[in-house]
Amino acid sequence: MKLKEILDKTTAFFKDKKIDTPRLDAELLLAHGLKLERIQLYLRFDQPMKDEELAVLRELVRRRASGEPVAYILGYRDFFNHRFEVNNQVLIPRPETEHIVEDVLAWASDKEASLGLVDLGCGSGCIGLSLLKEYPNAKLIAVDLLPGAIEVAQRNAQALEVADRVQFLNLDAGNVEAIMSAYKDFTGQSSIDVLVSNPPYIASDDPQVEENVKKFEPNSALYAEDSGLALLKGWSKAFAPYLKTPGLMLMEMGMSQGPAMKQAYESLKIFNEISVIKDLSGHDRVIRGETHG
């Protein structure tokens, strides 16, 4: 059987399974299984497949048909121009989360600034490590409760060549004293320039969560009490007193949580400016608080 036949059959199979992007997923998995770039598939359409290659491809297709995300099968997801290792210990980075990185870049235009950064619930490290790539003099404290997530983020830091400017803490993000002690030791600063976070913010009974997200992604990184607001409110309240002036706090949230989080930020009485950043679909995505003189 030739490569094009395999690609066409896989695409049709994924369509039958109601997979949203059947052709793209088929191309990504076949390229991965054959150790090719996607574009090379088209140059080898008439190439016969060996039995051992077919066996590898069948296993990849089986995993995708079971609902396993492509990113976990490939072992990576691209985010803000960089490739991040991912596995089932971390959430898969989403394009919407890039709004956090973009807003920091707009706020701190001096790329040579010696920023002190904190990333709470860092997961793969995609937010904080992307910022380190943009600010060569910045330092980062990255915190996550899952040891497996810390291991993934450490490998990503090595791959991105920023490991010397980040310290990872395998802690609950509510352990403010330990985090701020490490921050002061590592950065030499007593207050935070930029705090970023993509915390768990989904209510446990939210009916809109995709079944395969619940099945494959780490639940501890998805769900929070108080209709999903508990950690958003708790972490922002705990760390707001440590924010520098000028300083910036950005936290990803659910698409209907803007009003509640704007009220929560206002109650902290520290921010001069508070706003809700919308994603490309027009939904609430990031709560933003800025301090300035």
C-alpha positions in Angstrom: 0.0 0.0 0.0 1.3 3.4 -1.0 1.7 6.4 1.3 -1.2 8.4 -0.3 -3.5 5.5 0.1 -2.7 5.3 3.8 -3.2 9.1 4.2 -6.6 9.0 2.4 -7.8 6.0 4.4 -6.6 7.5 7.7 -8.4 10.8 6.9 -11.6 9.0 6.1 -11.3 7.0 9.3 -10.9 10.1 11.4 -13.9 11.7 9.7 -16.0 8.7 10.7 -14.7 9.1 14.2 -15.9 12.8 14.2 -12.4 14.2 14.7 -12.4 17.9 14.1 -9.3 18.1 11.8 -9.1 14.7 10.2 -6.7 15.6 7.3 -4.4 17.6 9.5 -4.2 15.0 12.2 -3.6 12.3 9.6 -0.7 14.2 8.1 0.9 15.0 11.4 0.7 11.5 12.7 2.0 9.9 9.4 4.8 12.4 9.2 5.7 11.7 12.8 5.6 7.9 12.4 7.7 8.1 9.3 10.1 10.7 10.8 9.4 13.1 8.0 8.4 16.8 7.7 4.7 17.2 6.7 5.7 18.7 3.4 7.8 15.6 2.6 4.6 13.4 2.6 3.5 15.0 -0.6 6.9 14.3 -2.2 6.5 10.6 -1.4 2.9 9.8 -2.2 3.9 6.9 -4.4 6.3 5.4 -1.9 5.2 1.8 -0.8 4.9 1.4 2.9 6.9 -1.3 4.7 5.2 -3.7 7.1 7.1 -2.2 10.1 6.1 1.3 9.1 2.4 0.3 8.8 2.6 -1.2 12.3 3.9 2.1 13.7 1.2 4.1 11.9 -1.6 1.8 13.0 -0.7 2.3 16.6 -0.6 6.1 16.2 -4.0 6.1 14.4 -5.4 3.8 17.2 -4.3 6.3 19.9 -5.8 9.3 18.0 -9.1 7.4 17.4 -9.3 6.7 21.1 -9.4 10.5 21.7 -5.8 11.0 22.8 -4.7 14.5 21.7 -2.3 14.8 18.8 0.1 16.9 21.0 0.5 14.0 23.5 1.0 11.5 20.7 3.7 13.7 19.0 5.1 14.7 22.4 5.1 18.4 21.6 3.0 21.5 20.9 4.2 24.8 19.3 3.6 27.9 21.4 4.7 31.5 20.6 7.2 30.5 18.0 8.8 27.8 20.2 8.3 24.0 20.5 7.4 22.7 23.9 7.6 19.1 25.1 4.2 18.0 26.5 2.9 14.8 28.0 -0.1 13.9 30.2 1.5 15.6 33.2 0.9 19.1 31.7 -1.9 20.9 30.0 -1.5 21.3 26.2 -0.7 24.9 25.5 -3.5 26.7 23.7 -3.2 29.7 21.3 -5.4 31.8 23.6 -2.7 31.6 26.3 -0.4 33.5 24.0 -2.4 36.7 24.9 -0.6 36.7 28.2 2.9 36.8 26.5 1.8 39.4 24.0 0.5 41.7 26.7 3.7 41.5 28.7 5.6 42.4 25.6 3.4 45.4 25.0 3.8 46.5 28.6 7.5 46.1 29.0 8.9 47.4 25.7 12.5 47.4 26.9 13.8 44.0 26.0 16.9 44.5 28.0 15.0 45.1 31.3 16.1 42.9 34.2 12.6 41.7 35.0 11.7 39.5 37.9 9.0 37.1 36.8 6.8 34.6 38.6 4.7 31.9 36.8 2.2 30.1 39.0 1.0 26.7 37.9 3.6 26.7 35.2 2.9 23.3 33.6 5.0 22.9 30.5 6.5 26.3 31.2 5.2 27.8 28.0 4.3 31.2 29.4 7.3 31.9 31.6 9.9 30.4 29.4 8.6 32.2 26.3 9.0 35.4 28.3 12.6 34.5 29.2 13.3 34.1 25.5 12.1 37.6 24.9 13.9 39.2 27.8 17.5 38.0 28.0 18.1 39.7 31.3 15.0 38.5 33.0 14.8 35.8 35.7 11.9 33.5 36.5 10.5 31.6 39.4 8.2 28.8 38.0 5.9 27.0 40.4 3.9 23.8 40.0 2.4 21.2 42.3 2.9 18.3 40.0 6.4 16.8 40.0 5.9 15.5 36.5 5.0 19.0 35.3 8.2 20.4 36.8 10.3 17.7 35.0 8.7 18.6 31.7 9.2 22.3 32.2 12.9 21.7 33.2 13.5 19.9 29.9 11.8 22.7 28.0 14.0 25.2 29.7 17.1 23.3 28.7 15.9 23.0 25.1 15.2 26.7 24.9 18.6 27.5 26.5 17.2 29.5 29.4 17.7 27.0 32.2 20.3 29.3 34.0 17.6 32.0 34.4 14.8 30.0 35.9 14.3 28.3 39.2 11.6 25.7 39.4 9.7 25.1 42.7 7.6 21.9 43.2 5.2 23.6 45.6 1.6 24.6 46.1 1.3 28.1 44.7 -0.4 29.1 47.9 2.9 28.7 49.7 3.7 32.4 49.4 6.4 32.6 52.0 8.5 29.9 50.4 8.0 31.2 46.9 8.9 34.8 47.8 11.9 33.6 49.7 13.2 31.8 46.6 12.3 34.7 44.4 14.3 37.1 46.5 17.3 34.8 46.6 17.2 34.1 42.9 16.4 37.6 41.5 17.8 39.8 44.2 14.5 41.6 44.3 11.9 41.8 47.0 8.9 42.6 44.7 7.6 41.1 41.4 7.7 42.9 38.1 5.4 40.5 36.3 3.2 37.7 37.6 1.6 35.3 35.1 -0.5 32.3 35.6 -2.8 29.9 33.8 -4.4 28.3 36.9 -7.1 25.7 37.1 -10.3 27.7 36.5 -13.0 25.2 35.4 -15.9 24.4 37.6 -16.1 20.7 38.5 -19.6 20.5 37.0 -18.9 22.5 33.9 -20.8 20.7 31.1 -18.8 22.4 28.3 -15.5 20.6 29.0 -14.6 18.3 26.1 -14.7 14.6 27.0 -11.2 14.0 25.8 -9.8 16.9 27.8 -11.3 15.4 30.9 -10.0 11.9 29.9 -6.4 12.8 29.0 -5.3 16.1 30.5 -4.4 16.4 34.2 -7.6 17.1 36.1 -5.6 18.9 38.9 -4.7 21.5 36.3 -8.2 22.0 35.1 -10.7 22.2 38.0 -11.1 24.6 40.9 -13.7 25.2 43.6 -16.0 28.2 43.8 -17.3 27.8 40.3 -13.7 27.6 39.1 -12.7 30.9 40.7 -11.0 29.7 43.9 -7.4 29.7 42.7 -7.8 32.8 40.5 -9.0 34.7 43.5 -6.7 33.1 46.1 -3.4 33.4 44.2 -4.1 37.0 43.1 -4.9 38.0 46.6 -1.9 36.3 48.1 0.7 37.8 45.6 -0.8 41.2 45.0 1.0 42.7 48.0 4.3 41.7 46.4 3.7 43.3 43.1 6.1 46.1 42.2 5.1 49.6 41.1 5.0 49.6 38.2 4.0 46.0 38.0 1.7 43.6 36.0 -0.4 40.6 37.0 -2.0 38.5 34.2 -4.1 35.4 34.8 -5.9 33.3 32.3 -9.6 32.6 33.1 -12.8 31.1 31.8 -14.9 32.8 29.1 -17.6 33.9 31.6 -15.4 34.8 34.6 -14.4 38.4 33.5 -17.0 40.2 35.7 -16.2 38.2 38.8 -12.5 38.5 38.4 -12.6 42.2 37.7 -14.5 42.6 40.9 -12.0 40.4 42.7 -9.1 42.5 41.4 -10.8 45.7 42.4 -11.3 44.5 45.9 -7.5 44.1 46.3 -7.2 47.9 46.1 -3.7 47.7 44.6 -4.2 48.1 40.9 -4.4 51.4 39.0 -5.8 49.7 35.9 -7.9 46.6 35.6 -9.1 45.1 32.3 -10.4 42.0 30.7 -8.5 40.8 27.7 -10.7 39.0 25.1 -9.6 36.2 22.9 -10.1 36.1 19.1 -13.6 34.7 19.6 -14.6 37.7 21.8 -14.6 35.7 25.0 -13.1 36.7 28.3 -9.7 35.1 28.5 -7.2 37.1 30.7 -7.7 39.3 33.8 -5.1 42.0 33.8 -4.1 44.2 36.7 -1.4 47.0 36.4 0.2 49.1 39.1 1.9 52.3 38.4 2.8 55.6 40.1 
